[in-house]
Amino acid sequence: MRRPGTLALAMACALIAVGCGGGGGGSTATSPTPTTGGGTGATANVTIAITGQGGHLAFNPNPATVAAGQTVVFKNNDVTTHHVMLDDGSGQTADIAPGATSAPMTIGTNKSYHCTIHPEMVGGFNGAQVDPPAGCSGAYCFGGG
């Protein structure tokens, strides 16, 4: 007599656990998704494409217009990894693999940036034009202008 009651109790507990567990798993899996976008929703990101061309043409747009409060992301459309650093030292991306996009960054009052892997790749913000280093001989020097 004790066996059927124990079995019924075990089955009821199992049904309750399955019913409760199914709904909770779905909501926790979706909560990290919005944070990967990087934006707060207050202002739009400015996307700068890494084109794999030389000098000024290595980034598009260049110079980029970035309003106060906006963030910048770099989208790597090249076939090699890049790493962008703000010239005033206030920020940098992680390595950006081909096809990847960097995390958003705020530029503050910074006016220029470059690729630390390819220093001849240069860019500017809000009207600032930057020239590749003097005596540039790297793969990304050519085609600038």
Number of C-alpha atoms within 10 A of each C-alpha: 5 6 8 9 10 11 11 11 12 12 12 12 12 12 12 11 11 11 11 11 11 10 10 10 10 10 10 10 9 9 9 10 9 10 9 8 12 14 16 11 8 8 12 14 22 18 18 21 18 25 16 18 18 20 27 25 22 26 25 17 18 21 21 21 15 19 15 11 12 18 21 19 18 24 22 23 18 18 12 11 16 25 19 24 20 21 17 12 9 13 15 20 19 12 16 21 17 15 13 14 20 22 18 18 20 17 22 14 11 17 19 22 22 24 22 17 13 17 19 26 30 31 29 23 20 15 13 14 15 19 16 22 14 7 8 14 11 15 13 21 24 17 11 16 10
